[in-house]
Amino acid sequence: MMDPEYFVEYKETRNGPTCQMLARAAHENNVYLFGGTFPEEIPGSKMLNNTCQIFNPKGDVIGTFRKLHLFDVDLGERMKITESELNMGGPGLTTVDTEFCRTGFGVCLDLRYPELARLYAMRGCQLMTYMGGFSLTTGPAHLQLLQRARAVDNQMFVANVGPATNNESPYVTYGHSAVADPWGNLIAETGSDEDVVIADIDLSLVAETRRRMPIDSLRRNDLFETRDLKIKQD
């Protein structure tokens, strides 16, 4: 369930059943796997992290990302969610290097912050992956708009993984997992139902797009800048 009221009920450690299940899936299918998210217990605290883990084809954890931006909204009778009552924001960015490329990670509300994606690009990421449980209100209006914007802003691939629509859940999600290329094209997309989407990613398009549209070299760094305040990988 996506509703925060279930976070405490389903909390677990980072080596709990979710981690074990995803590790087996990665190993049995010989794939890299970005699995998210689950409510992670924080030792010595009543607060939780909204956590996802990244596994290599051996089933080893090679990265952990904790959601940075917490969803606190009050729309009256329509919706009220205060994640900060139960959750703490994560400590920083997470990048993972594979034989294919460097990948950065975000969760849901993190997608709305262009500075975050910019920092990942500055750290050399060619692919961003977000887990985004957007609602039936914000999803149709903003999800793919934001995804494509992050791809165009940083001239990289952006993959969004959205939980399928479950009308019996107190918080109904939009679904629509998709992959955007560095030019902002959606090259693969699901609908609202449970589904599998496969996208062929040509990483040479990252360099080619940046060559054709050299926005980094044209940037007015004398007027504004995005600074990485935490250089070391978390």
WOLIN-V936543 format. One record per pair of residues at least 4 apart in sequence whose ideal C-beta (glycine too) atoms are under 8 Angstrom apart, sorted by the first residue. I is the first residue (numbers start at 1). GAP is how many residues later the second one is. If there is no record, write none. Layout:
i->I gap->GAP
i->I gap->GAP
This chain:
i->1 gap->5
i->1 gap->9
i->1 gap->168
i->1 gap->169
i->1 gap->170
i->2 gap->4
i->2 gap->131
i->2 gap->161
i->2 gap->167
i->2 gap->169
i->2 gap->171
i->3 gap->78
i->3 gap->166
i->3 gap->167
i->3 gap->168
i->4 gap->77
i->4 gap->78
i->4 gap->79
i->4 gap->81
i->4 gap->82
i->4 gap->83
i->5 gap->4
i->5 gap->165
i->6 gap->4
i->7 gap->4
i->7 gap->32
i->7 gap->41
i->7 gap->43
i->7 gap->79
i->7 gap->80
i->8 gap->31
i->8 gap->40
i->8 gap->78
i->10 gap->28
i->10 gap->29
i->11 gap->27
i->11 gap->28
i->11 gap->29
i->11 gap->30
i->11 gap->37
i->12 gap->4
i->12 gap->5
i->12 gap->6
i->12 gap->7
i->12 gap->26
i->12 gap->27
i->12 gap->28
i->12 gap->29
i->13 gap->6
i->13 gap->27
i->13 gap->28
i->14 gap->5
i->14 gap->26
i->14 gap->37
i->14 gap->39
i->14 gap->47
i->14 gap->50
i->15 gap->4
i->15 gap->5
i->16 gap->4
i->16 gap->22
i->17 gap->4
i->18 gap->4
i->18 gap->17
i->18 gap->20
i->19 gap->4
i->19 gap->16
i->19 gap->34
i->19 gap->42
i->20 gap->4
i->21 gap->4
i->22 gap->4
i->22 gap->11
i->22 gap->13
i->22 gap->31
i->22 gap->33
i->23 gap->4
i->23 gap->32
i->23 gap->36
i->23 gap->37
i->23 gap->38
i->24 gap->4
i->24 gap->35
i->25 gap->4
i->25 gap->8
i->25 gap->10
i->25 gap->30
i->26 gap->4
i->26 gap->5
i->26 gap->6
i->26 gap->7
i->26 gap->29
i->26 gap->30
i->26 gap->31
i->26 gap->32
i->26 gap->33
i->27 gap->28
i->27 gap->30
i->27 gap->31
i->27 gap->32
i->29 gap->4
i->30 gap->27
i->31 gap->26
i->32 gap->22
i->32 gap->23
i->32 gap->24
i->32 gap->25
i->32 gap->66
i->33 gap->21
i->33 gap->22
i->34 gap->18
i->34 gap->20
i->34 gap->69
i->34 gap->71
i->34 gap->95
i->34 gap->97
i->34 gap->127
i->35 gap->17
i->35 gap->18
i->35 gap->19
i->35 gap->20
i->36 gap->15
i->36 gap->16
i->36 gap->17
i->36 gap->29
i->36 gap->71
i->36 gap->95
i->36 gap->125
i->37 gap->13
i->37 gap->14
i->37 gap->15
i->37 gap->30
i->37 gap->70
i->37 gap->94
i->38 gap->13
i->38 gap->14
i->39 gap->9
i->39 gap->10
i->39 gap->11
i->39 gap->12
i->39 gap->47
i->39 gap->48
i->40 gap->8
i->40 gap->9
i->40 gap->10
i->40 gap->11
i->40 gap->26
i->41 gap->7
i->42 gap->5
i->42 gap->6
i->42 gap->7
i->42 gap->46
i->45 gap->43
i->47 gap->39
i->47 gap->40
i->47 gap->41
i->48 gap->38
i->48 gap->39
i->48 gap->40
i->49 gap->17
i->49 gap->18
i->49 gap->38
i->49 gap->39
i->49 gap->41
i->50 gap->16
i->50 gap->17
i->50 gap->33
i->50 gap->37
i->50 gap->40
i->50 gap->57
i->50 gap->58
i->51 gap->13
i->51 gap->14
i->51 gap->15
i->51 gap->16
i->51 gap->39
i->52 gap->12
i->52 gap->13
i->52 gap->53
i->52 gap->55
i->52 gap->79
i->53 gap->8
i->53 gap->10
i->53 gap->11
i->53 gap->12
i->54 gap->7
i->54 gap->8
i->54 gap->9
i->54 gap->10
i->54 gap->11
i->54 gap->40
i->54 gap->42
i->54 gap->49
i->54 gap->51
i->55 gap->4
i->55 gap->5
i->55 gap->6
i->55 gap->7
i->56 gap->4
i->56 gap->6
i->56 gap->42
i->62 gap->34
i->63 gap->31
i->63 gap->32
i->63 gap->33
i->63 gap->42
i->64 gap->30
i->65 gap->25
i->65 gap->29
i->65 gap->40
i->65 gap->41
i->65 gap->42
i->66 gap->22
i->66 gap->23
i->66 gap->24
i->66 gap->25
i->67 gap->20
i->67 gap->22
i->67 gap->23
i->67 gap->39
i->67 gap->40
i->67 gap->41
i->67 gap->42
i->67 gap->43
i->68 gap->21
i->68 gap->22
i->68 gap->24
i->68 gap->38
i->68 gap->39
i->68 gap->42
i->68 gap->45
i->68 gap->48
i->69 gap->20
i->69 gap->40
i->69 gap->41
i->69 gap->43
i->69 gap->44
i->70 gap->13
i->70 gap->14
i->70 gap->17
i->70 gap->19
i->70 gap->39
i->71 gap->10
i->71 gap->12
i->71 gap->37
i->71 gap->38
i->72 gap->9
i->72 gap->10
i->72 gap->11
i->72 gap->12
i->73 gap->6
i->73 gap->7
i->73 gap->8
i->74 gap->5
i->74 gap->6
i->74 gap->8
i->75 gap->4
i->75 gap->5
i->76 gap->4
i->78 gap->59
i->79 gap->56
i->79 gap->58
i->81 gap->90
i->83 gap->4
i->90 gap->144
i->91 gap->143
i->92 gap->138
i->92 gap->142
i->93 gap->11
i->93 gap->12
i->93 gap->23
i->93 gap->26
i->93 gap->27
i->93 gap->30
i->93 gap->137
i->93 gap->140
i->93 gap->141
i->94 gap->10
i->94 gap->11
i->94 gap->139
i->94 gap->140
i->95 gap->7
i->95 gap->8
i->95 gap->9
i->95 gap->10
i->95 gap->25
i->95 gap->28
i->95 gap->29
i->95 gap->30
i->95 gap->138
i->96 gap->6
i->96 gap->7
i->96 gap->9
i->97 gap->4
i->97 gap->5
i->97 gap->6
i->98 gap->4
i->98 gap->5
i->100 gap->103
i->101 gap->24
i->101 gap->25
i->101 gap->26
i->101 gap->102
i->102 gap->21
i->102 gap->22
i->102 gap->23
i->102 gap->24
i->102 gap->25
i->103 gap->22
i->103 gap->23
i->103 gap->24
i->103 gap->25
i->103 gap->26
i->104 gap->13
i->104 gap->16
i->104 gap->19
i->104 gap->21
i->104 gap->23
i->104 gap->24
i->104 gap->25
i->105 gap->23
i->105 gap->24
i->105 gap->25
i->106 gap->4
i->106 gap->5
i->106 gap->10
i->106 gap->11
i->106 gap->22
i->106 gap->23
i->106 gap->24
i->106 gap->25
i->107 gap->23
i->107 gap->24
i->107 gap->25
i->108 gap->22
i->108 gap->23
i->108 gap->24
i->108 gap->25
i->108 gap->26
i->109 gap->4
i->110 gap->6
i->110 gap->20
i->111 gap->19
i->111 gap->21
i->111 gap->32
i->111 gap->35
i->111 gap->36
i->111 gap->39
i->111 gap->49
i->112 gap->30
i->112 gap->34
i->113 gap->4
i->114 gap->4
i->114 gap->35
i->114 gap->36
i->114 gap->39
i->115 gap->4
i->115 gap->111
i->116 gap->4
i->117 gap->4
i->117 gap->11
i->117 gap->33
i->117 gap->36
i->117 gap->37
i->117 gap->41
i->118 gap->4
i->118 gap->35
i->118 gap->36
i->118 gap->108
i->119 gap->4
i->119 gap->107
i->119 gap->109
i->120 gap->5
i->120 gap->8
i->120 gap->34
i->121 gap->4
i->121 gap->33
i->121 gap->34
i->121 gap->35
i->122 gap->104
i->122 gap->106
i->123 gap->105
i->123 gap->110
i->125 gap->31
i->126 gap->30
i->126 gap->31
i->126 gap->77
i->126 gap->80
i->127 gap->29
i->127 gap->30
i->127 gap->31
i->127 gap->32
i->127 gap->74
i->127 gap->76
i->128 gap->22
i->128 gap->23
i->128 gap->26
i->128 gap->28
i->128 gap->29
i->128 gap->30
i->128 gap->31
i->129 gap->29
i->129 gap->30
i->129 gap->31
i->129 gap->32
i->130 gap->17
i->130 gap->28
i->130 gap->29
i->130 gap->30
i->130 gap->31
i->131 gap->29
i->131 gap->30
i->131 gap->31
i->132 gap->11
i->132 gap->28
i->132 gap->29
i->132 gap->30
i->133 gap->29
i->133 gap->30
i->133 gap->38
i->133 gap->40
i->134 gap->4
i->134 gap->5
i->134 gap->8
i->134 gap->9
i->134 gap->28
i->134 gap->39
i->134 gap->40
i->135 gap->4
i->135 gap->36
i->135 gap->37
i->135 gap->38
i->135 gap->39
i->136 gap->4
i->136 gap->29
i->136 gap->36
i->136 gap->37
i->136 gap->38
i->137 gap->4
i->138 gap->4
i->138 gap->5
i->138 gap->36
i->139 gap->4
i->139 gap->23
i->139 gap->34
i->139 gap->35
i->139 gap->36
i->139 gap->37
i->140 gap->34
i->141 gap->4
i->142 gap->4
i->143 gap->4
i->143 gap->17
i->143 gap->19
i->143 gap->31
i->143 gap->33
i->144 gap->4
i->144 gap->16
i->144 gap->32
i->144 gap->34
i->144 gap->36
i->144 gap->42
i->144 gap->45
i->145 gap->4
i->146 gap->4
i->147 gap->4
i->147 gap->11
i->147 gap->13
i->147 gap->31
i->147 gap->33
i->147 gap->39
i->148 gap->4
i->148 gap->10
i->148 gap->32
i->148 gap->36
i->148 gap->38
i->149 gap->4
i->149 gap->35
i->150 gap->4
i->150 gap->8
i->150 gap->30
i->151 gap->4
i->151 gap->5
i->151 gap->6
i->151 gap->7
i->151 gap->29
i->151 gap->30
i->151 gap->31
i->151 gap->32
i->151 gap->33
i->152 gap->30
i->152 gap->31
i->152 gap->32
i->155 gap->27
i->155 gap->51
i->155 gap->54
i->155 gap->55
i->155 gap->58
i->155 gap->60
i->156 gap->26
i->156 gap->50
i->157 gap->22
i->157 gap->23
i->157 gap->24
i->157 gap->25
i->157 gap->44
i->157 gap->46
i->157 gap->48
i->157 gap->49
i->158 gap->21
i->158 gap->22
i->159 gap->18
i->159 gap->19
i->159 gap->20
i->159 gap->21
i->159 gap->40
i->160 gap->16
i->160 gap->17
i->160 gap->18
i->160 gap->19
i->160 gap->20
i->161 gap->16
i->162 gap->11
i->162 gap->12
i->162 gap->13
i->162 gap->14
i->162 gap->15
i->162 gap->16
i->162 gap->28
i->163 gap->10
i->163 gap->12
i->164 gap->9
i->164 gap->11
i->164 gap->28
i->164 gap->29
i->164 gap->30
i->164 gap->31
i->165 gap->7
i->165 gap->8
i->165 gap->9
i->165 gap->10
i->165 gap->27
i->165 gap->28
i->166 gap->6
i->166 gap->7
i->167 gap->5
i->169 gap->4
i->174 gap->18
i->175 gap->15
i->175 gap->16
i->175 gap->17
i->175 gap->18
i->176 gap->13
i->176 gap->14
i->176 gap->15
i->176 gap->16
i->177 gap->12
i->177 gap->13
i->177 gap->18
i->177 gap->20
i->178 gap->8
i->178 gap->10
i->178 gap->11
i->178 gap->12
i->178 gap->19
i->179 gap->7
i->179 gap->8
i->179 gap->9
i->179 gap->10
i->179 gap->18
i->179 gap->20
i->179 gap->22
i->180 gap->4
i->180 gap->5
i->180 gap->6
i->180 gap->7
i->181 gap->4
i->181 gap->6
i->181 gap->20
i->181 gap->24
i->182 gap->23
i->182 gap->24
i->182 gap->27
i->182 gap->28
i->183 gap->22
i->183 gap->26
i->187 gap->12
i->187 gap->13
i->188 gap->9
i->188 gap->10
i->188 gap->11
i->189 gap->8
i->190 gap->5
i->190 gap->6
i->190 gap->7
i->191 gap->4
i->203 gap->4
i->204 gap->4
i->205 gap->4
i->206 gap->4
i->207 gap->4
i->208 gap->4
i->209 gap->4
i->210 gap->4
i->210 gap->5
i->210 gap->6
i->214 gap->4
i->215 gap->4
i->220 gap->4
i->221 gap->4
i->230 gap->4
